[in-house]
């Protein structure tokens, strides 16, 4: 739907501003998967930990898994002693629906005991995902400004001790995770430590934020968003990523590397209906009495560009703003800047639209003036077409002489508009995928700028403004072409009916300002000609 919409926008702009001049009859390369084998890195990349006191070689007592809850200002999370993994995580500041009665957004909610998030495996150390750890506390509450830790410990029969420690802060969405592995046995053991993430193949919540969802990995300075359908043919592996996780339109769950703690990540589909992301560390080789530590940062939160940037590791690249990201990011920051003063994202959109129209006014004036001049030449151009209808080469020469005589550029009306297309696309992406607009009210009946207009008032008014704009725009088309172009407002109106109201608001305000500009420019040109 999005690609079709963008194509329609481009075509409409080209038709509006340069149909005759530009009308002529006229892949993304799939990154090669990295080696599927877990890559070994130098031992210096893995932080050395002090060797803990010797632990007797004994197996962990057989106990049933139980839950441990942690509450922070930003989220509440439930851990299982099975793998020290996460069984549920709710964001307190975001809700599934607009209004006071909406339930908290749930980023982790696993109903299958074998599919916990942030689980752990270390085959060479005898640690599988079903191992039960001993927690350091039964519950934890972290207040604003506080920092607290929760640890889970497991001991193998061979003398391997694994301590998994989470560090919480009361001021944000990120949390630290550290594995400390110590060999208290008598033999040298080696293994990669694997962190397991899971995600439901079919999202349980059916709402607009799942328009796009799936794996997201940032490696080799590229964002890889593996499509679910591509996983049908096999797992996808990426080497030495900075981070990897799962994302939907507005939220992200990711594991971030620290000092090379991620050697590779492998994403596959499971038979139980989940996507599984296996995040592997470099190989750890431990002599008797030796210990090592691996550090990570976990993020469960909104795809807010400032929040993501604060996490490090280029996590803000999870917001894919398309080809024109260099323009989209400043526009998104401008949107947030004006919101701090207006307290209303709808008004912030209007302000940005006005500023863009003012910046591009000289180009708009030049374009409109050029189209007016071309319109005056239409009778002479038609005469030349009739005179040289059987000799296209002679007709083209005569046309060029006509343009030179009257000092008219045939593409002058369109080129200034083409310059503005990247700005439009950038703002389109910024508004279409901005979490700032999610559940943000504007005024009157528009209570959610990320949702469609419930009464379709703004798309209909937008369609009317497109008709007015077409009527005011100097045309070089014949009557048949003009009638065809009159269908565009109808097509756009139906296309925008289900678009986010924030995007419709931008387009509507842009049309109104264009009409005002055209009226003013037309009067100034007419006055100049009269003198």
C-alpha positions in Angstrom: 0.0 0.0 0.0 2.8 2.4 0.9 4.7 1.9 -2.3 1.6 2.4 -4.4 0.8 5.6 -2.5 4.3 7.0 -3.1 4.1 6.1 -6.8 0.8 7.9 -7.0 2.2 11.0 -5.3 5.2 11.2 -7.7 2.9 10.8 -10.8 0.5 13.4 -9.6 3.3 15.9 -9.0 4.8 15.3 -12.4 1.4 15.6 -14.0 0.5 18.8 -12.2 3.7 20.6 -13.0 5.1 19.3 -16.2 3.0 16.8 -18.1 3.9 17.9 -21.6 7.5 18.6 -20.9 8.3 15.4 -19.1 5.8 13.0 -20.6 7.8 10.5 -22.6 7.2 6.9 -23.3 9.6 5.9 -21.6 17.4 -4.6 -6.7 17.7 -3.9 -3.8 20.6 -6.3 -3.5 20.0 -9.0 -1.0 22.9 -9.0 1.5 24.8 -12.3 1.4 24.3 -14.1 4.7 27.3 -14.4 6.9 28.8 -17.7 7.7 26.4 -19.8 9.8 29.1 -21.0 12.1 29.6 -19.0 15.2 32.7 -16.9 14.7 35.5 -17.0 17.1 37.0 -13.7 18.3 40.2 -12.9 20.1 40.0 -13.5 23.8 40.8 -9.8 24.4 37.3 -8.8 23.2 35.8 -10.7 26.1 36.1 -8.8 29.4 38.0 -10.9 32.0 36.2 -11.3 35.3 37.8 -12.0 38.6 37.9 -15.7 39.3 35.2 -16.5 41.9 35.8 -18.7 44.9 35.9 -22.4 44.1 32.4 -23.9 43.8 31.9 -27.5 44.7 31.2 -29.7 41.7 27.6 -30.6 42.2 24.4 -30.4 40.2 21.7 -27.8 40.8 18.9 -29.2 43.0 15.8 -30.2 41.0 13.3 -27.5 41.6 10.3 -26.2 39.6 10.6 -22.9 37.8 9.0 -19.9 39.4 8.5 -16.2 38.5 10.4 -13.1 39.7 8.8 -9.7 39.2 10.6 -6.4 38.7 8.8 -3.0 38.6 10.3 0.2 37.2 8.7 3.6 36.3 8.9 2.7 32.6 8.0 -1.0 32.5 7.1 -4.0 34.6 8.8 -7.3 33.8 8.3 -10.9 34.9 11.3 -13.3 34.8 11.3 -17.1 35.1 14.0 -18.9 36.9 14.0 -21.2 33.9 17.0 -19.7 32.1 16.6 -16.4 34.0 14.5 -15.5 31.0 11.7 -12.9 30.5 8.1 -14.2 30.3 6.3 -10.9 30.2 7.2 -7.2 29.8 4.6 -4.3 29.7 5.4 -0.7 29.0 3.6 1.6 31.4 3.7 4.8 29.4 2.2 3.4 26.2 -1.2 1.8 25.6 -2.8 -0.4 23.0 -5.6 2.0 22.4 -6.1 5.8 22.8 -7.9 7.0 25.9 -7.7 6.4 29.6 -9.0 2.8 29.5 -6.3 1.4 27.2 -4.2 -1.6 28.3 -0.4 -1.2 28.5 1.6 -2.2 25.5 3.0 -5.7 26.0 6.3 -6.4 24.2 6.9 -9.8 25.7 4.1 -12.3 26.3 5.2 -15.9 25.8 2.6 -18.6 26.5 4.9 -21.5 25.6 7.5 -22.5 28.3 10.0 -23.4 25.6 9.8 -19.9 24.0 11.0 -17.5 26.6 12.8 -14.2 25.7 16.4 -13.6 26.8 16.8 -17.3 27.5 20.3 -18.8 27.6 22.1 -21.8 26.1 25.8 -22.9 26.3 26.0 -26.4 24.8 29.7 -26.9 25.6 29.1 -26.1 29.2 26.1 -28.4 29.5 23.6 -25.5 29.8 20.4 -25.8 27.9 17.3 -23.5 27.8 15.4 -25.6 30.3 17.9 -25.2 33.1 16.5 -23.7 36.4 18.5 -20.9 38.0 18.5 -19.7 41.6 17.4 -16.0 41.9 18.9 -13.4 44.2 15.5 -12.0 45.1 11.8 -12.9 44.6 10.7 -9.4 43.6 12.3 -6.0 43.0 11.0 -2.4 42.8 13.2 0.3 41.2 12.2 3.9 41.8 13.1 7.0 39.9 16.8 7.6 40.0 17.6 4.2 41.6 19.8 1.4 40.3 19.3 -2.2 41.4 20.4 -5.7 40.3 18.8 -9.1 40.0 21.0 -12.2 39.6 20.3 -15.8 38.6 22.8 -18.6 39.2 23.3 -22.1 37.8 25.9 -24.7 38.6 26.6 -27.7 36.3 27.8 -31.2 37.4 31.1 -30.4 35.6 31.8 -27.4 37.8 30.7 -24.6 35.5 29.0 -21.8 37.3 26.9 -19.3 35.2 25.6 -16.1 36.9 23.2 -14.0 34.9 22.9 -10.5 36.3 20.3 -7.8 35.2 21.0 -4.2 36.2 17.9 -1.9 36.2 17.7 1.9 36.2 14.7 3.8 37.2 15.3 6.4 34.5 14.8 4.6 31.1 14.0 1.6 29.0 17.4 0.0 28.7 18.8 -2.6 31.1 22.2 -4.2 31.4 22.7 -7.9 31.2 25.9 -9.7 32.1 26.9 -13.4 32.0 29.8 -14.5 34.3 31.0 -18.0 33.6 33.5 -19.7 35.9 35.1 -23.1 35.5 35.6 -24.8 39.0 36.0 -28.2 37.4 39.2 -30.1 36.5 38.9 -30.0 32.7 39.2 -27.3 30.1 35.8 -26.5 28.6 34.8 -24.4 25.6 31.4 -23.1 24.4 29.6 -20.1 22.8 27.0 -18.6 25.1 23.7 -18.0 23.3 21.0 -15.5 24.1 17.6 -16.5 22.8 14.9 -14.1 21.7 11.5 -15.2 20.5 8.7 -13.3 18.8 5.2 -14.6 17.7 5.0 -15.3 14.0 1.5 -13.9 13.9 1.1 -10.9 16.3 -1.6 -11.4 18.9 -2.6 -7.7 18.9 -4.2 -6.7 15.6 -3.6 -2.9 15.3 -1.9 -0.5 13.1 1.5 -0.8 14.8 1.9 -4.3 13.3 1.7 -3.0 9.7 5.4 -3.8 9.6 7.0 -6.3 12.1 9.7 -8.8 12.2 13.5 -9.2 12.7 15.8 -6.2 12.6 19.6 -6.5 12.8 22.3 -3.8 12.4 25.6 -5.2 11.1 28.4 -3.9 8.9 26.7 -0.4 9.0 23.5 -1.8 7.4 20.1 -2.4 8.7 18.9 -5.9 7.8 15.1 -6.5 8.1 14.7 -10.1 7.2 11.2 -10.8 5.8 9.2 -13.6 7.3 8.6 -15.1 3.9 12.3 -15.2 3.2 12.8 -17.4 6.3 10.7 -20.1 4.7 13.8 -21.2 2.7 16.1 -21.3 5.8 17.7 -19.3 8.6 19.4 -15.9 8.1 22.7 -15.3 9.8 24.5 -12.0 10.3 28.1 -11.7 11.6 29.3 -9.3 14.3 26.2 -7.1 14.6 26.0 -4.1 16.9 22.5 -5.1 17.8 19.7 -7.5 16.9 16.1 -8.0 17.8 12.5 -7.6 16.7 10.6 -4.5 15.8 7.1 -3.4 14.7 6.0 0.0 13.5 6.4 1.8 16.9 8.3 -0.5 19.3 11.6 -2.4 19.4 13.0 -5.3 21.5 16.8 -5.6 21.0 20.0 -7.0 22.4 23.0 -4.7 22.0 26.6 -5.9 22.0 29.3 -4.6 24.3 33.0 -4.9 23.4 32.4 -7.6 20.8 30.1 -9.7 22.9 28.0 -10.8 19.9 29.8 -12.9 17.3 26.8 -13.7 15.1 23.0 -13.8 15.1 20.8 -16.4 13.4 17.1 -15.9 12.9 14.8 -18.8 12.0 11.1 -19.9 12.2 10.2 -22.5 14.8 7.7 -25.3 14.4 5.7 -23.9 17.3 4.9 -20.7 15.5 7.6 -18.3 16.7 10.5 -16.5 15.2 13.7 -17.3 17.1 16.8 -15.1 17.2 19.9 -16.9 18.5 22.5 -14.4 19.5 25.9 -16.1 19.9 28.9 -14.9 21.8 32.5 -15.6 20.7 33.8 -19.0 21.8 34.8 -19.0 25.5 37.6 -21.5 26.4 38.0 -21.8 30.2 40.8 -23.6 31.9 40.2 -24.9 35.4 39.9 -22.0 37.8 39.4 -19.5 35.0 36.4 -17.1 34.5 35.1 -14.8 31.9 32.3 -12.2 31.6 30.1 -11.1 28.7 28.2 -7.9 28.8 25.1 -6.8 26.8 22.5 -4.1 26.9 18.8 -5.0 26.4 16.2 -2.5 25.1 12.5 -2.9 25.3 10.8 0.4 24.4 9.5 2.9 21.8 11.1 3.7 18.5 11.7 7.3 19.7 14.8 8.6 17.9 16.1 10.4 21.0 15.5 7.4 23.3 17.1 5.0 20.8 20.1 7.3 20.2 20.8 7.4 24.0 21.3 3.6 24.0 24.3 3.7 21.7 25.4 1.2 19.1 23.5 3.1 16.4 20.2 1.8 17.7 18.4 4.8 16.2 19.0 3.1 12.8 16.0 0.9 13.7 13.9 3.8 12.5 14.1 3.2 8.7 13.3 6.6 7.2 14.0 5.5 3.6 16.2 7.0 0.9 15.9 10.5 2.3 16.7 9.8 5.9 19.2 12.7 6.0 16.2 15.0 5.4 13.7 13.0 7.4 15.6 13.1 10.7 15.9 16.9 10.9 12.2 17.1 10.0 11.3 14.6 12.8 13.5 16.6 15.2 11.7 19.8 14.1 8.4 18.2 14.8 9.5 17.4 18.3 10.9 20.8 18.8 7.7 22.7 17.9 5.7 20.3 20.1 7.7 21.4 23.1 6.2 24.9 22.5 2.8 24.1 21.2 1.9 20.9 23.1 0.1 19.7 20.0 1.6 17.6 17.3 -1.1 18.7 14.8 -0.1 22.3 15.2 3.6 21.3 15.0 2.8 19.7 11.6 1.1 22.9 10.4 4.1 25.0 11.4 6.5 22.7 9.6 4.3 22.7 6.5 4.2 26.6 6.5 8.0 26.8 6.9 8.6 24.4 4.0 6.3 26.4 1.8 8.1 29.6 2.6 11.5 28.1 2.0 10.4 26.8 -1.4 8.4 29.9 -2.4 11.0 31.2 -4.9 10.9 27.8 -6.7 7.1 27.7 -6.7 7.0 31.3 -8.1 9.5 30.3 -10.8 7.6 27.2 -11.7 4.2 28.9 -11.8 5.5 31.7 -13.9 7.1 29.3 -16.4 3.9 27.3 -16.7 2.0 30.5 -17.4 4.4 31.4 -20.2 4.1 27.9 -21.7 0.3 28.2 -21.5 0.5 31.4 -23.6 2.4 29.5 -26.3 -0.1 26.7 -26.6 -1.9 28.1 -29.7 1.4 28.5 -31.6 2.6 25.1 -30.4 -0.6 23.6 -31.7 -0.1 25.3 -35.0 3.3 23.8 -35.3 2.0 20.3 -34.4 -0.5 20.6 -37.2 2.0 22.0 -39.7 4.6 19.3 -39.0 2.4 16.4 -38.0 4.1 14.1 -40.5 7.7 15.3 -39.8 8.5 14.9 -36.1 12.1 16.1 -36.4 11.1 19.3 -38.2 8.4 19.8 -35.5 11.0 19.5 -32.7 13.3 22.0 -34.4 10.4 24.5 -34.8 9.4 24.0 -31.2 12.9 24.7 -30.0 13.1 27.9 -32.1 9.7 29.0 -30.6 11.1 28.4 -27.0 14.3 30.4 -27.8 12.4 33.2 -29.4 10.1 33.7 -26.4 12.9 32.7 -23.9 10.8 29.9 -22.4 12.2 26.8 -20.7 9.8 23.8 -21.5 10.8 22.0 -18.3 11.0 25.2 -16.2 7.6 24.5 -14.6 8.5 21.0 -13.5 12.2 21.1 -12.4 11.6 23.3 -9.3 8.9 20.9 -8.2 11.1 17.9 -8.6 13.6 19.5 -6.2 10.9 19.4 -3.6 10.0 15.7 -4.0 12.8 14.5 -1.6 11.5 16.8 1.1 8.0 15.5 0.6 9.1 11.9 0.8 11.2 12.6 3.9 8.3 14.3 5.7 6.0 11.5 4.5 8.2 8.9 6.2 8.7 11.0 9.3 4.9 11.3 9.8 4.0 7.8 8.7 6.3 6.0 11.2 6.5 8.6 14.0 5.7 7.2 17.4 5.2 10.8 18.5 1.9 10.9 16.6 0.7 7.6 18.1 -2.5 8.4 20.1 -1.6 12.1 19.9 -4.8 14.3 19.7 -5.2 17.3 17.5 -8.5 18.9 18.0 -12.3 18.3 17.7 -12.9 14.8 16.4 -9.3 14.0 15.6 -8.0 12.3 18.8 -5.3 10.2 17.3 -3.0 11.6 14.6 -1.6 8.1 13.8 -5.1 6.8 13.0 -7.4 7.6 10.2 -10.0 10.4 10.4 -13.0 8.5 11.9 -15.4 10.6 9.9 -13.3 11.1 6.7 -13.8 14.9 6.9 -10.1 15.8 6.3 -9.6 13.5 3.3 -12.7 14.8 1.6 -11.7 18.4 2.2 -8.2 17.5 0.9 -9.8 16.1 -2.3 -11.7 19.4 -2.8 -8.5 21.4 -2.4 -6.9 19.2 -5.0 -9.7 20.1 -7.5 -9.3 23.8 -6.8 -5.5 23.5 -7.2 -5.9 21.8 -10.5 -8.3 24.5 -11.7 -5.8 27.2 -10.8 -2.7 25.5 -12.2 -1.8 26.6 -15.8 -2.3 23.6 -18.0 -0.5 22.5 -21.2 -2.8 19.5 -21.7 -5.5 19.1 -24.2 -9.1 18.7 -23.0 -9.0 14.9 -23.0 -5.9 14.9 -20.8 -7.4 17.5 -18.5 -10.5 15.3 -17.9 -8.2 12.4 -17.1 -6.3 14.5 -14.6 -9.6 15.4 -12.9 -9.8 11.8 -11.8 -6.7 12.2 -9.6 -8.4 14.1 -6.8 -11.0 11.3 -6.5 -8.2 8.6 -6.5 -6.2 10.5 -3.9 -9.3 11.0 -1.7 -10.1 7.3 -1.6 -6.4 6.5 -1.1 -6.1 8.9 1.9 -9.3 7.7 3.6 -7.3 5.2 5.7 -4.0 7.1 6.0 -3.0 8.5 9.4 -4.8 11.8 10.0 -1.5 13.5 10.7 -0.3 12.7 7.2 -3.7 13.9 5.7 -3.4 17.1 7.8 0.0 17.8 6.2 -1.3 17.2 2.7 -4.4 19.3 3.3 -2.5 22.3 4.8 0.1 22.0 1.9 -2.7 22.2 -0.6 -4.4 25.2 1.0 -1.0 27.0 1.2 -0.4 26.2 -2.5 -3.8 27.6 -3.5 -3.0 30.8 -1.6 0.5 31.0 -3.2 -1.0 30.4 -6.7 -3.6 33.1 -6.1 -0.9 35.6 -5.0 1.5 34.7 -7.8 -1.2 34.9 -10.4 -2.2 38.4 -9.3 1.4 39.6 -9.2 2.0 38.2 -12.7 -1.2 39.8 -14.1 -0.3 43.1 -12.5 3.2 43.0 -14.0 1.8 42.2 -17.4 -0.7 45.1 -17.1 2.1 47.5 -16.5 
